[in-house]
C-alpha cells in the first residue's frame, strides 16, 4: 500500500513538472513535438537517421584524418 502511494506521488510530481515545463518553455515544446512526430512518421525517422549516420561518419572520418596527420607531422 505504501509503495502504491509513493508511486502515485512520483507520477503526479513528474506530470506536474512536465506540464509546467511544456507550458513555459518553447524549446521544450518543440523538442517534444518533433520527437513525437519522429515516433509516428517512419519516413521522417528514416530521413533523420540517415542524416545522423552521415553526420557521424563525416565526424569520425574527420577525426581519423586529423589523427593521421598529427602522427605524420
mmCIF file as gemmi writes it, N, C-alpha and C atoms, coordinates in Angstrom:
data_model
loop_
_atom_site.group_PDB
_atom_site.id
_atom_site.type_symbol
_atom_site.label_atom_id
_atom_site.label_alt_id
_atom_site.label_comp_id
_atom_site.label_asym_id
_atom_site.label_entity_id
_atom_site.label_seq_id
_atom_site.pdbx_PDB_ins_code
_atom_site.Cartn_x
_atom_site.Cartn_y
_atom_site.Cartn_z
_atom_site.occupancy
_atom_site.B_iso_or_equiv
_atom_site.pdbx_formal_charge
_atom_site.auth_seq_id
_atom_site.auth_asym_id
_atom_site.pdbx_PDB_model_num
ATOM 1 N N . UNK Axp A 1 ? 0.826 -1.197 0 1 0 ? 1 A 1
ATOM 2 C CA . UNK Axp A 1 ? 0 0 0 1 0 ? 1 A 1
ATOM 3 C C . UNK Axp A 1 ? 0.869 1.259 0 1 0 ? 1 A 1
ATOM 4 N N . UNK Axp A 2 ? 1.933 1.244 0.808 1 0 ? 2 A 1
ATOM 5 C CA . UNK Axp A 2 ? 2.83 2.397 0.883 1 0 ? 2 A 1
ATOM 6 C C . UNK Axp A 2 ? 3.533 2.622 -0.45 1 0 ? 2 A 1
ATOM 7 N N . UNK Axp A 3 ? 3.956 1.52 -1.112 1 0 ? 3 A 1
ATOM 8 C CA . UNK Axp A 3 ? 4.637 1.645 -2.399 1 0 ? 3 A 1
ATOM 9 C C . UNK Axp A 3 ? 3.706 2.237 -3.459 1 0 ? 3 A 1
ATOM 10 N N . UNK Axp A 4 ? 2.453 1.851 -3.431 1 0 ? 4 A 1
ATOM 11 C CA . UNK Axp A 4 ? 1.486 2.378 -4.396 1 0 ? 4 A 1
ATOM 12 C C . UNK Axp A 4 ? 1.294 3.883 -4.189 1 0 ? 4 A 1
ATOM 13 N N . UNK Axp A 5 ? 1.266 4.316 -2.937 1 0 ? 5 A 1
ATOM 14 C CA . UNK Axp A 5 ? 1.105 5.735 -2.635 1 0 ? 5 A 1
ATOM 15 C C . UNK Axp A 5 ? 2.335 6.518 -3.097 1 0 ? 5 A 1
ATOM 16 N N . UNK Axp A 6 ? 3.525 5.967 -2.873 1 0 ? 6 A 1
ATOM 17 C CA . UNK Axp A 6 ? 4.765 6.629 -3.298 1 0 ? 6 A 1
ATOM 18 C C . UNK Axp A 6 ? 4.812 6.712 -4.825 1 0 ? 6 A 1
ATOM 19 N N . UNK Axp A 7 ? 4.448 5.62 -5.484 1 0 ? 7 A 1
ATOM 20 C CA . UNK Axp A 7 ? 4.428 5.61 -6.945 1 0 ? 7 A 1
ATOM 21 C C . UNK Axp A 7 ? 3.45 6.646 -7.483 1 0 ? 7 A 1
ATOM 22 N N . UNK Axp A 8 ? 2.309 6.755 -6.873 1 0 ? 8 A 1
ATOM 23 C CA . UNK Axp A 8 ? 1.297 7.726 -7.29 1 0 ? 8 A 1
ATOM 24 C C . UNK Axp A 8 ? 1.829 9.149 -7.12 1 0 ? 8 A 1
ATOM 25 N N . UNK Axp A 9 ? 2.47 9.428 -5.998 1 0 ? 9 A 1
ATOM 26 C CA . UNK Axp A 9 ? 3.024 10.764 -5.747 1 0 ? 9 A 1
ATOM 27 C C . UNK Axp A 9 ? 4.13 11.092 -6.752 1 0 ? 9 A 1
ATOM 28 N N . UNK Axp A 10 ? 4.976 10.111 -7.056 1 0 ? 10 A 1
ATOM 29 C CA . UNK Axp A 10 ? 6.043 10.339 -8.034 1 0 ? 10 A 1
ATOM 30 C C . UNK Axp A 10 ? 5.47 10.633 -9.418 1 0 ? 10 A 1
ATOM 31 N N . UNK Axp A 11 ? 4.447 9.885 -9.79 1 0 ? 11 A 1
ATOM 32 C CA . UNK Axp A 11 ? 3.83 10.106 -11.09 1 0 ? 11 A 1
ATOM 33 C C . UNK Axp A 11 ? 3.193 11.492 -11.166 1 0 ? 11 A 1
ATOM 34 N N . UNK Axp A 12 ? 2.492 11.892 -10.132 1 0 ? 12 A 1
ATOM 35 C CA . UNK Axp A 12 ? 1.896 13.231 -10.114 1 0 ? 12 A 1
ATOM 36 C C . UNK Axp A 12 ? 2.96 14.32 -10.189 1 0 ? 12 A 1
ATOM 37 N N . UNK Axp A 13 ? 4.044 14.136 -9.452 1 0 ? 13 A 1
ATOM 38 C CA . UNK Axp A 13 ? 5.136 15.117 -9.477 1 0 ? 13 A 1
ATOM 39 C C . UNK Axp A 13 ? 5.748 15.201 -10.872 1 0 ? 13 A 1
ATOM 40 N N . UNK Axp A 14 ? 5.976 14.045 -11.485 1 0 ? 14 A 1
ATOM 41 C CA . UNK Axp A 14 ? 6.542 14.022 -12.842 1 0 ? 14 A 1
ATOM 42 C C . UNK Axp A 14 ? 5.663 14.807 -13.808 1 0 ? 14 A 1
ATOM 43 N N . UNK Axp A 15 ? 4.357 14.537 -13.794 1 0 ? 15 A 1
ATOM 44 C CA . UNK Axp A 15 ? 3.469 15.21 -14.733 1 0 ? 15 A 1
ATOM 45 C C . UNK Axp A 15 ? 3.314 16.685 -14.405 1 0 ? 15 A 1
ATOM 46 N N . UNK Axp A 16 ? 3.347 17.064 -13.146 1 0 ? 16 A 1
ATOM 47 C CA . UNK Axp A 16 ? 3.304 18.487 -12.788 1 0 ? 16 A 1
ATOM 48 C C . UNK Axp A 16 ? 4.498 19.22 -13.372 1 0 ? 16 A 1
ATOM 49 N N . UNK Axp A 17 ? 5.68 18.634 -13.223 1 0 ? 17 A 1
ATOM 50 C CA . UNK Axp A 17 ? 6.904 19.26 -13.746 1 0 ? 17 A 1
ATOM 51 C C . UNK Axp A 17 ? 6.87 19.296 -15.267 1 0 ? 17 A 1
ATOM 52 N N . UNK Axp A 18 ? 6.449 18.187 -15.886 1 0 ? 18 A 1
ATOM 53 C CA . UNK Axp A 18 ? 6.398 18.117 -17.348 1 0 ? 18 A 1
ATOM 54 C C . UNK Axp A 18 ? 5.427 19.141 -17.919 1 0 ? 18 A 1
ATOM 55 N N . UNK Axp A 19 ? 4.253 19.233 -17.355 1 0 ? 19 A 1
ATOM 56 C CA . UNK Axp A 19 ? 3.249 20.183 -17.846 1 0 ? 19 A 1
ATOM 57 C C . UNK Axp A 19 ? 3.735 21.62 -17.658 1 0 ? 19 A 1
ATOM 58 N N . UNK Axp A 20 ? 4.334 21.899 -16.518 1 0 ? 20 A 1
ATOM 59 C CA . UNK Axp A 20 ? 4.85 23.247 -16.276 1 0 ? 20 A 1
ATOM 60 C C . UNK Axp A 20 ? 5.958 23.585 -17.275 1 0 ? 20 A 1
ATOM 61 N N . UNK Axp A 21 ? 6.855 22.642 -17.508 1 0 ? 21 A 1
ATOM 62 C CA . UNK Axp A 21 ? 7.956 22.879 -18.45 1 0 ? 21 A 1
ATOM 63 C C . UNK Axp A 21 ? 7.427 23.123 -19.855 1 0 ? 21 A 1
ATOM 64 N N . UNK Axp A 22 ? 6.489 22.304 -20.281 1 0 ? 22 A 1
ATOM 65 C CA . UNK Axp A 22 ? 5.94 22.466 -21.629 1 0 ? 22 A 1
ATOM 66 C C . UNK Axp A 22 ? 5.13 23.746 -21.759 1 0 ? 22 A 1
ATOM 67 N N . UNK Axp A 23 ? 4.549 24.199 -20.672 1 0 ? 23 A 1
ATOM 68 C CA . UNK Axp A 23 ? 3.771 25.436 -20.715 1 0 ? 23 A 1
ATOM 69 C C . UNK Axp A 23 ? 4.651 26.669 -20.82 1 0 ? 23 A 1
ATOM 70 N N . UNK Axp A 24 ? 5.827 26.616 -20.198 1 0 ? 24 A 1
ATOM 71 C CA . UNK Axp A 24 ? 6.661 27.814 -20.102 1 0 ? 24 A 1
ATOM 72 C C . UNK Axp A 24 ? 7.826 27.851 -21.076 1 0 ? 24 A 1
ATOM 73 N N . UNK Axp A 25 ? 8.213 26.723 -21.642 1 0 ? 25 A 1
ATOM 74 C CA . UNK Axp A 25 ? 9.45 26.661 -22.407 1 0 ? 25 A 1
ATOM 75 C C . UNK Axp A 25 ? 9.159 26.286 -23.859 1 0 ? 25 A 1
ATOM 76 N N . UNK Axp A 26 ? 9.386 27.237 -24.784 1 0 ? 26 A 1
ATOM 77 C CA . UNK Axp A 26 ? 9.127 26.973 -26.195 1 0 ? 26 A 1
ATOM 78 C C . UNK Axp A 26 ? 10.043 25.884 -26.746 1 0 ? 26 A 1
ATOM 79 N N . UNK Axp A 27 ? 11.306 25.909 -26.339 1 0 ? 27 A 1
ATOM 80 C CA . UNK Axp A 27 ? 12.25 24.905 -26.835 1 0 ? 27 A 1
ATOM 81 C C . UNK Axp A 27 ? 11.8 23.498 -26.447 1 0 ? 27 A 1
ATOM 82 N N . UNK Axp A 28 ? 11.368 23.324 -25.211 1 0 ? 28 A 1
ATOM 83 C CA . UNK Axp A 28 ? 10.901 22.006 -24.758 1 0 ? 28 A 1
ATOM 84 C C . UNK Axp A 28 ? 9.684 21.56 -25.556 1 0 ? 28 A 1
ATOM 85 N N . UNK Axp A 29 ? 8.773 22.483 -25.851 1 0 ? 29 A 1
ATOM 86 C CA . UNK Axp A 29 ? 7.592 22.136 -26.653 1 0 ? 29 A 1
ATOM 87 C C . UNK Axp A 29 ? 7.998 21.649 -28.036 1 0 ? 29 A 1
ATOM 88 N N . UNK Axp A 30 ? 8.941 22.363 -28.66 1 0 ? 30 A 1
ATOM 89 C CA . UNK Axp A 30 ? 9.379 21.977 -29.998 1 0 ? 30 A 1
ATOM 90 C C . UNK Axp A 30 ? 10.084 20.622 -29.98 1 0 ? 30 A 1
ATOM 91 N N . UNK Axp A 31 ? 10.92 20.395 -28.98 1 0 ? 31 A 1
ATOM 92 C CA . UNK Axp A 31 ? 11.64 19.126 -28.888 1 0 ? 31 A 1
ATOM 93 C C . UNK Axp A 31 ? 10.662 17.971 -28.709 1 0 ? 31 A 1
ATOM 94 N N . UNK Axp A 32 ? 9.708 18.102 -27.793 1 0 ? 32 A 1
ATOM 95 C CA . UNK Axp A 32 ? 8.736 17.04 -27.564 1 0 ? 32 A 1
ATOM 96 C C . UNK Axp A 32 ? 7.838 16.821 -28.78 1 0 ? 32 A 1
ATOM 97 N N . UNK Axp A 33 ? 7.442 17.911 -29.439 1 0 ? 33 A 1
ATOM 98 C CA . UNK Axp A 33 ? 6.592 17.785 -30.619 1 0 ? 33 A 1
ATOM 99 C C . UNK Axp A 33 ? 7.326 17.044 -31.73 1 0 ? 33 A 1
ATOM 100 N N . UNK Axp A 34 ? 8.589 17.431 -31.961 1 0 ? 34 A 1
ATOM 101 C CA . UNK Axp A 34 ? 9.356 16.782 -33.022 1 0 ? 34 A 1
ATOM 102 C C . UNK Axp A 34 ? 9.685 15.337 -32.676 1 0 ? 34 A 1
ATOM 103 N N . UNK Axp A 35 ? 9.989 15.069 -31.42 1 0 ? 35 A 1
ATOM 104 C CA . UNK Axp A 35 ? 10.26 13.689 -31.003 1 0 ? 35 A 1
ATOM 105 C C . UNK Axp A 35 ? 9.018 12.83 -31.185 1 0 ? 35 A 1
ATOM 106 N N . UNK Axp A 36 ? 7.861 13.368 -30.878 1 0 ? 36 A 1
ATOM 107 C CA . UNK Axp A 36 ? 6.606 12.624 -31.067 1 0 ? 36 A 1
ATOM 108 C C . UNK Axp A 36 ? 6.37 12.347 -32.547 1 0 ? 36 A 1
ATOM 109 N N . UNK Axp A 37 ? 6.621 13.339 -33.376 1 0 ? 37 A 1
ATOM 110 C CA . UNK Axp A 37 ? 6.44 13.142 -34.817 1 0 ? 37 A 1
ATOM 111 C C . UNK Axp A 37 ? 7.392 12.087 -35.351 1 0 ? 37 A 1
ATOM 112 N N . UNK Axp A 38 ? 8.617 12.036 -34.831 1 0 ? 38 A 1
ATOM 113 C CA . UNK Axp A 38 ? 9.58 11.027 -35.276 1 0 ? 38 A 1
ATOM 114 C C . UNK Axp A 38 ? 9.091 9.619 -34.966 1 0 ? 38 A 1
ATOM 115 N N . UNK Axp A 39 ? 8.416 9.467 -33.83 1 0 ? 39 A 1
ATOM 116 C CA . UNK Axp A 39 ? 7.933 8.137 -33.467 1 0 ? 39 A 1
ATOM 117 C C . UNK Axp A 39 ? 6.695 7.739 -34.259 1 0 ? 39 A 1
ATOM 118 N N . UNK Axp A 40 ? 5.978 8.701 -34.795 1 0 ? 40 A 1
ATOM 119 C CA . UNK Axp A 40 ? 4.73 8.406 -35.505 1 0 ? 40 A 1
ATOM 120 C C . UNK Axp A 40 ? 4.876 8.383 -37.026 1 0 ? 40 A 1
ATOM 121 N N . UNK Axp A 41 ? 5.945 8.949 -37.559 1 0 ? 41 A 1
ATOM 122 C CA . UNK Axp A 41 ? 6.124 9.009 -39.004 1 0 ? 41 A 1
ATOM 123 C C . UNK Axp A 41 ? 7.413 8.29 -39.381 1 0 ? 41 A 1
ATOM 124 N N . UNK Axp A 42 ? 7.325 7.041 -39.839 1 0 ? 42 A 1
ATOM 125 C CA . UNK Axp A 42 ? 8.532 6.254 -40.135 1 0 ? 42 A 1
ATOM 126 C C . UNK Axp A 42 ? 9.423 6.891 -41.203 1 0 ? 42 A 1
ATOM 127 N N . UNK Axp A 43 ? 8.833 7.543 -42.204 1 0 ? 43 A 1
ATOM 128 C CA . UNK Axp A 43 ? 9.645 8.162 -43.254 1 0 ? 43 A 1
ATOM 129 C C . UNK Axp A 43 ? 10.517 9.268 -42.675 1 0 ? 43 A 1
ATOM 130 N N . UNK Axp A 44 ? 9.941 10.053 -41.794 1 0 ? 44 A 1
ATOM 131 C CA . UNK Axp A 44 ? 10.684 11.143 -41.159 1 0 ? 44 A 1
ATOM 132 C C . UNK Axp A 44 ? 11.805 10.579 -40.289 1 0 ? 44 A 1
ATOM 133 N N . UNK Axp A 45 ? 11.512 9.509 -39.566 1 0 ? 45 A 1
ATOM 134 C CA . UNK Axp A 45 ? 12.526 8.871 -38.725 1 0 ? 45 A 1
ATOM 135 C C . UNK Axp A 45 ? 13.673 8.365 -39.585 1 0 ? 45 A 1
ATOM 136 N N . UNK Axp A 46 ? 13.375 7.742 -40.72 1 0 ? 46 A 1
ATOM 137 C CA . UNK Axp A 46 ? 14.425 7.235 -41.602 1 0 ? 46 A 1
ATOM 138 C C . UNK Axp A 46 ? 15.259 8.377 -42.173 1 0 ? 46 A 1
ATOM 139 N N . UNK Axp A 47 ? 14.626 9.482 -42.502 1 0 ? 47 A 1
ATOM 140 C CA . UNK Axp A 47 ? 15.371 10.64 -43.006 1 0 ? 47 A 1
ATOM 141 C C . UNK Axp A 47 ? 16.342 11.154 -41.96 1 0 ? 47 A 1
ATOM 142 N N . UNK Axp A 48 ? 15.86 11.337 -40.732 1 0 ? 48 A 1
ATOM 143 C CA . UNK Axp A 48 ? 16.727 11.853 -39.675 1 0 ? 48 A 1
ATOM 144 C C . UNK Axp A 48 ? 17.809 10.855 -39.297 1 0 ? 48 A 1
ATOM 145 N N . UNK Axp A 49 ? 17.496 9.565 -39.344 1 0 ? 49 A 1
ATOM 146 C CA . UNK Axp A 49 ? 18.5 8.542 -39.067 1 0 ? 49 A 1
ATOM 147 C C . UNK Axp A 49 ? 19.599 8.588 -40.124 1 0 ? 49 A 1
ATOM 148 N N . UNK Axp A 50 ? 19.225 8.748 -41.378 1 0 ? 50 A 1
ATOM 149 C CA . UNK Axp A 50 ? 20.214 8.853 -42.457 1 0 ? 50 A 1
ATOM 150 C C . UNK Axp A 50 ? 21.089 10.085 -42.28 1 0 ? 50 A 1
ATOM 151 N N . UNK Axp A 51 ? 20.467 11.198 -41.955 1 0 ? 51 A 1
ATOM 152 C CA . UNK Axp A 51 ? 21.233 12.434 -41.733 1 0 ? 51 A 1
ATOM 153 C C . UNK Axp A 51 ? 22.186 12.262 -40.559 1 0 ? 51 A 1
ATOM 154 N N . UNK Axp A 52 ? 21.697 11.671 -39.476 1 0 ? 52 A 1
ATOM 155 C CA . UNK Axp A 52 ? 22.535 11.475 -38.292 1 0 ? 52 A 1
ATOM 156 C C . UNK Axp A 52 ? 23.699 10.548 -38.553 1 0 ? 52 A 1
ATOM 157 N N . UNK Axp A 53 ? 23.453 9.433 -39.245 1 0 ? 53 A 1
ATOM 158 C CA . UNK Axp A 53 ? 24.534 8.492 -39.536 1 0 ? 53 A 1
ATOM 159 C C . UNK Axp A 53 ? 25.56 9.092 -40.496 1 0 ? 53 A 1
ATOM 160 N N . UNK Axp A 54 ? 25.093 9.856 -41.469 1 0 ? 54 A 1
ATOM 161 C CA . UNK Axp A 54 ? 26.015 10.525 -42.386 1 0 ? 54 A 1
ATOM 162 C C . UNK Axp A 54 ? 26.864 11.547 -41.646 1 0 ? 54 A 1
ATOM 163 N N . UNK Axp A 55 ? 26.249 12.292 -40.752 1 0 ? 55 A 1
ATOM 164 C CA . UNK Axp A 55 ? 26.992 13.273 -39.956 1 0 ? 55 A 1
ATOM 165 C C . UNK Axp A 55 ? 28.023 12.581 -39.068 1 0 ? 55 A 1
ATOM 166 N N . UNK Axp A 56 ? 27.632 11.495 -38.449 1 0 ? 56 A 1
ATOM 167 C CA . UNK Axp A 56 ? 28.543 10.747 -37.59 1 0 ? 56 A 1
ATOM 168 C C . UNK Axp A 56 ? 29.718 10.189 -38.39 1 0 ? 56 A 1
ATOM 169 N N . UNK Axp A 57 ? 29.435 9.662 -39.577 1 0 ? 57 A 1
ATOM 170 C CA . UNK Axp A 57 ? 30.505 9.134 -40.433 1 0 ? 57 A 1
ATOM 171 C C . UNK Axp A 57 ? 31.477 10.249 -40.83 1 0 ? 57 A 1
ATOM 172 N N . UNK Axp A 58 ? 30.953 11.418 -41.17 1 0 ? 58 A 1
ATOM 173 C CA . UNK Axp A 58 ? 31.817 12.546 -41.513 1 0 ? 58 A 1
ATOM 174 C C . UNK Axp A 58 ? 32.661 12.999 -40.341 1 0 ? 58 A 1
ATOM 175 N N . UNK Axp A 59 ? 32.066 13.029 -39.159 1 0 ? 59 A 1
ATOM 176 C CA . UNK Axp A 59 ? 32.799 13.435 -37.965 1 0 ? 59 A 1
ATOM 177 C C . UNK Axp A 59 ? 33.924 12.446 -37.658 1 0 ? 59 A 1
ATOM 178 N N . UNK Axp A 60 ? 33.606 11.15 -37.718 1 0 ? 60 A 1
ATOM 179 C CA . UNK Axp A 60 ? 34.629 10.132 -37.432 1 0 ? 60 A 1
ATOM 180 C C . UNK Axp A 60 ? 35.73 10.168 -38.488 1 0 ? 60 A 1
ATOM 181 N N . UNK Axp A 61 ? 35.366 10.371 -39.753 1 0 ? 61 A 1
ATOM 182 C CA . UNK Axp A 61 ? 36.376 10.481 -40.806 1 0 ? 61 A 1
ATOM 183 C C . UNK Axp A 61 ? 37.287 11.685 -40.565 1 0 ? 61 A 1
ATOM 184 N N . UNK Axp A 62 ? 36.694 12.801 -40.203 1 0 ? 62 A 1
ATOM 185 C CA . UNK Axp A 62 ? 37.486 13.998 -39.919 1 0 ? 62 A 1
ATOM 186 C C . UNK Axp A 62 ? 38.425 13.8 -38.75 1 0 ? 62 A 1
ATOM 187 N N . UNK Axp A 63 ? 37.94 13.141 -37.703 1 0 ? 63 A 1
ATOM 188 C CA . UNK Axp A 63 ? 38.813 12.868 -36.551 1 0 ? 63 A 1
ATOM 189 C C . UNK Axp A 63 ? 39.943 11.92 -36.944 1 0 ? 63 A 1
ATOM 190 N N . UNK Axp A 64 ? 39.649 10.935 -37.792 1 0 ? 64 A 1
ATOM 191 C CA . UNK Axp A 64 ? 40.679 9.998 -38.254 1 0 ? 64 A 1
ATOM 192 C C . UNK Axp A 64 ? 41.739 10.698 -39.08 1 0 ? 64 A 1
ATOM 193 N N . UNK Axp A 65 ? 41.309 11.572 -39.977 1 0 ? 65 A 1
ATOM 194 C CA . UNK Axp A 65 ? 42.268 12.325 -40.791 1 0 ? 65 A 1
ATOM 195 C C . UNK Axp A 65 ? 43.125 13.224 -39.901 1 0 ? 65 A 1
ATOM 196 N N . UNK Axp A 66 ? 42.51 13.894 -38.949 1 0 ? 66 A 1
ATOM 197 C CA . UNK Axp A 66 ? 43.264 14.733 -38.019 1 0 ? 66 A 1
ATOM 198 C C . UNK Axp A 66 ? 44.285 13.908 -37.259 1 0 ? 66 A 1
ATOM 199 N N . UNK Axp A 67 ? 43.862 12.75 -36.767 1 0 ? 67 A 1
ATOM 200 C CA . UNK Axp A 67 ? 44.764 11.881 -36.011 1 0 ? 67 A 1
ATOM 201 C C . UNK Axp A 67 ? 45.934 11.419 -36.875 1 0 ? 67 A 1
ATOM 202 N N . UNK Axp A 68 ? 45.642 10.984 -38.118 1 0 ? 68 A 1
ATOM 203 C CA . UNK Axp A 68 ? 46.711 10.537 -39.016 1 0 ? 68 A 1
ATOM 204 C C . UNK Axp A 68 ? 47.676 11.664 -39.347 1 0 ? 68 A 1
ATOM 205 N N . UNK Axp A 69 ? 47.143 12.852 -39.597 1 0 ? 69 A 1
ATOM 206 C CA . UNK Axp A 69 ? 48.019 13.988 -39.919 1 0 ? 69 A 1
ATOM 207 C C . UNK Axp A 69 ? 48.848 14.424 -38.706 1 0 ? 69 A 1
ATOM 208 N N . UNK Axp A 70 ? 48.272 14.31 -37.51 1 0 ? 70 A 1
ATOM 209 C CA . UNK Axp A 70 ? 49.034 14.704 -36.333 1 0 ? 70 A 1
ATOM 210 C C . UNK Axp A 70 ? 50.163 13.714 -36.055 1 0 ? 70 A 1
ATOM 211 N N . UNK Axp A 71 ? 49.969 12.459 -36.422 1 0 ? 71 A 1
ATOM 212 C CA . UNK Axp A 71 ? 51.056 11.467 -36.264 1 0 ? 71 A 1
ATOM 213 C C . UNK Axp A 71 ? 52.136 11.686 -37.308 1 0 ? 71 A 1
ATOM 214 N N . UNK Axp A 72 ? 51.728 12.015 -38.555 1 0 ? 72 A 1
ATOM 215 C CA . UNK Axp A 72 ? 52.67 12.174 -39.652 1 0 ? 72 A 1
ATOM 216 C C . UNK Axp A 72 ? 53.57 13.387 -39.476 1 0 ? 72 A 1
ATOM 217 N N . UNK Axp A 73 ? 53.082 14.415 -38.821 1 0 ? 73 A 1
ATOM 218 C CA . UNK Axp A 73 ? 53.88 15.638 -38.664 1 0 ? 73 A 1
ATOM 219 C C . UNK Axp A 73 ? 54.214 15.79 -37.242 1 0 ? 73 A 1
